[in-house]
Amino acid sequence: MAYIENEARYEAAIKARIKINRAKTGFAKWMAAHEDARTLYDWLFNAGEFGEQNWSLDPLCRIGDDGYPEHRFEVAGEDYHCKCKRVIHPLSFYSRGEFFGNMRDAISNWGGLTDGQHAAVAKAFANAKEKLAGRDVKRAEADAADANTNHVGTVGERQEFDLTAERTYSFNGQFGTTYITIFRDADNNIVVYKGSIAFERGQKVRGKATIKAHELRNGVPQTTIARPKFEEAE
């Protein structure tokens, strides 16, 4: 009988080997039982087509032979900070939360999912694709609407506005809380306010404001206003 110097470590190694073998067997069975198992596995673990291997490249960078970006660190003898970033597959945003964490744990421990777990994950995946398709439709509709927007008024002048708050954000800084509200006017033009006044999403206002700037954001015209004197509009 072989002498075991550390029985606790030996037993732990045996248990680990059993777990690994069990996971391998479970994974093979799961893959064989469901033709979509690989897709669901990749979705849950951000692997394969759902992996974070897609890149939004800076114009001066390129993808190398190894599939990763080759960044530019210097241009004309000066330091260059490129704007490359990873692009996560949009469906990956829908595989977050406690349920999906439990499913990943089940796969890690047992190699695969039970038929009931598989059906639940497959349903969640189908729902995620529907949500993404709906989001893409809304985005296309918004892009089509934005294509017909224009700047409003003349920079530096004060004028009347009749607006509806579409989105609002806030952040805390050195001088307190700053609010950013994206408004739309009756012609769907975008009007942006940044300052100390908080507006709620969907709130309708009417009044005067000074036109601070005409800008383009992602090619879409937007008018920035300052010093609004608004009241509630029906």
JOQUI-V76230 format. One record per residue. N is the residue number from 0. SS is DSSP state (H for helix, E for strand, C for the rest). Layout:
n:N ss:SS
n:N ss:SS
This chain:
n:0 ss:C
n:1 ss:C
n:2 ss:C
n:3 ss:C
n:4 ss:C
n:5 ss:C
n:6 ss:H
n:7 ss:H
n:8 ss:H
n:9 ss:H
n:10 ss:H
n:11 ss:H
n:12 ss:H
n:13 ss:H
n:14 ss:H
n:15 ss:H
n:16 ss:H
n:17 ss:H
n:18 ss:H
n:19 ss:H
n:20 ss:H
n:21 ss:H
n:22 ss:H
n:23 ss:H
n:24 ss:H
n:25 ss:H
n:26 ss:H
n:27 ss:H
n:28 ss:H
n:29 ss:H
n:30 ss:H
n:31 ss:H
n:32 ss:H
n:33 ss:C
n:34 ss:C
n:35 ss:C
n:36 ss:H
n:37 ss:H
n:38 ss:H
n:39 ss:H
n:40 ss:H
n:41 ss:H
n:42 ss:H
n:43 ss:H
n:44 ss:C
n:45 ss:C
n:46 ss:C
n:47 ss:H
n:48 ss:H
n:49 ss:H
n:50 ss:C
n:51 ss:C
n:52 ss:C
n:53 ss:E
n:54 ss:E
n:55 ss:E
n:56 ss:C
n:57 ss:C
n:58 ss:C
n:59 ss:C
n:60 ss:C
n:61 ss:E
n:62 ss:E
n:63 ss:C
n:64 ss:C
n:65 ss:C
n:66 ss:C
n:67 ss:C
n:68 ss:E
n:69 ss:E
n:70 ss:C
n:71 ss:C
n:72 ss:C
n:73 ss:E
n:74 ss:E
n:75 ss:C
n:76 ss:C
n:77 ss:E
n:78 ss:E
n:79 ss:C
n:80 ss:C
n:81 ss:C
n:82 ss:C
n:83 ss:C
n:84 ss:E
n:85 ss:E
n:86 ss:E
n:87 ss:C
n:88 ss:C
n:89 ss:H
n:90 ss:H
n:91 ss:H
n:92 ss:H
n:93 ss:H
n:94 ss:C
n:95 ss:C
n:96 ss:C
n:97 ss:H
n:98 ss:H
n:99 ss:H
n:100 ss:H
n:101 ss:H
n:102 ss:H
n:103 ss:H
n:104 ss:H
n:105 ss:H
n:106 ss:H
n:107 ss:H
n:108 ss:H
n:109 ss:H
n:110 ss:C
n:111 ss:C
n:112 ss:C
n:113 ss:C
n:114 ss:H
n:115 ss:H
n:116 ss:H
n:117 ss:H
n:118 ss:H
n:119 ss:H
n:120 ss:H
n:121 ss:H
n:122 ss:H
n:123 ss:H
n:124 ss:H
n:125 ss:H
n:126 ss:H
n:127 ss:H
n:128 ss:H
n:129 ss:H
n:130 ss:H
n:131 ss:H
n:132 ss:H
n:133 ss:H
n:134 ss:H
n:135 ss:H
n:136 ss:H
n:137 ss:H
n:138 ss:H
n:139 ss:H
n:140 ss:H
n:141 ss:H
n:142 ss:H
n:143 ss:H
n:144 ss:H
n:145 ss:H
n:146 ss:C
n:147 ss:C
n:148 ss:C
n:149 ss:C
n:150 ss:C
n:151 ss:C
n:152 ss:C
n:153 ss:C
n:154 ss:C
n:155 ss:C
n:156 ss:C
n:157 ss:E
n:158 ss:E
n:159 ss:E
n:160 ss:E
n:161 ss:E
n:162 ss:E
n:163 ss:E
n:164 ss:E
n:165 ss:E
n:166 ss:E
n:167 ss:E
n:168 ss:E
n:169 ss:E
n:170 ss:E
n:171 ss:E
n:172 ss:E
n:173 ss:C
n:174 ss:C
n:175 ss:E
n:176 ss:E
n:177 ss:E
n:178 ss:E
n:179 ss:E
n:180 ss:E
n:181 ss:E
n:182 ss:E
n:183 ss:E
n:184 ss:C
n:185 ss:C
n:186 ss:C
n:187 ss:C
n:188 ss:C
n:189 ss:E
n:190 ss:E
n:191 ss:E
n:192 ss:E
n:193 ss:E
n:194 ss:E
n:195 ss:C
n:196 ss:C
n:197 ss:C
n:198 ss:C
n:199 ss:C
n:200 ss:C
n:201 ss:C
n:202 ss:C
n:203 ss:E
n:204 ss:E
n:205 ss:E
n:206 ss:E
n:207 ss:E
n:208 ss:E
n:209 ss:E
n:210 ss:E
n:211 ss:E
n:212 ss:E
n:213 ss:E
n:214 ss:E
n:215 ss:E
n:216 ss:E
n:217 ss:C
n:218 ss:C
n:219 ss:E
n:220 ss:E
n:221 ss:E
n:222 ss:E
n:223 ss:E
n:224 ss:E
n:225 ss:E
n:226 ss:E
n:227 ss:E
n:228 ss:E
n:229 ss:E
n:230 ss:E
n:231 ss:E
n:232 ss:C
n:233 ss:C
